[in-house]
Amino acid sequence: MTVVADFAVSPLSPIIGAEIHGLDLSQPLSARAVADVRLALNTHHVIFFRDQDLSPAQQADFARQFGVVTEGHPVLPAIEGNPEVLVIDSREDRASWWHTDVTFLQAPAFGSILHMLTAPEVGGDTEWASLQDAYDRLADPVRTMCDSLIAVHFDPWFAADVDARGGYEWQGEFHDKLLPAVHPVVRTHPENGRNGLFVNPQFTQSILGLSKNESNAILEMLYRHCQQPELTCRFRWEPGSVAFWDNRATLHYALDDYGDATRIANRVTLQGDVPYGPAMPQR
């Protein structure tokens, strides 16, 4: 355990995940605490807080200390009266697949903050994987190849929903269609400077300039590589638990192993920047 400023940090694994002890997220943090929480996030990629009693507005206010809070989701409806908060309800959707949040956008979310309201007595954990450590562990020739690749990110289901509704509004701008986004396969983190893989099996559709067979083979290899247990941490939820993860450096997977139990959480997201990396230098 490491003690910094107003709290203590307990890593969950050597490379990803840490619990933060000693902070009440319903209250404004000191400038020093905000800086140290951000440092912990940049170091551990996902950080966790226990026993937090937060209203949707307080959750959004906590997030606002680290950036611009977006609407709850580009396509899915937010909580009535709280446009910045999305309900994650197991009775509607279980998200039991590896993904990084909203990478189908031109500027995907920087961070996501999930506050668990109702958790199963057993099961319902979430796993996170470090995309930066996955990149570091590639063989040199594979890493060099990935540095040159650009991928297409898209969600056909969300695109069909947008078409049926006649468009969507995001960050104050109206869009009549949900169009594909292109991102580098290797993304440079704007804060810690590390390179990491930036592909996920939910939203990454193909690699530009390659045949379908070539693209599928490379992406499947990278997905399997990123999901190695040694690159992951696993978090056991309790009511009041909060997870804050960096979408620029992680994949996550909500385990669907809790049968008919209910799992409900509120999520807020922080506005991100346009990804850049070796194949797409910063604009």
Beta strands, then each sheet from edge to edge (+ up, - down):
strand 1: 2-4
strand 2: 7-11
strand 3: 18-21
strand 4: 46-49
strand 5: 86-89
strand 6: 111-118
strand 7: 126-130
strand 8: 150-153
strand 9: 168-170
strand 10: 173-175
strand 11: 181-184
strand 12: 186-188
strand 13: 195-197
strand 14: 204-207
strand 15: 232-235
strand 16: 242-246
strand 17: 250-254
strand 18: 264-270
sheet 1: 1+ 2- 3+ 4+ 16- 6+ 18- 5+
sheet 2: 15+ 7- 17+
sheet 3: 11+ 8- 14+
sheet 4: 9+ 10-
sheet 5: 12+ 13-
end
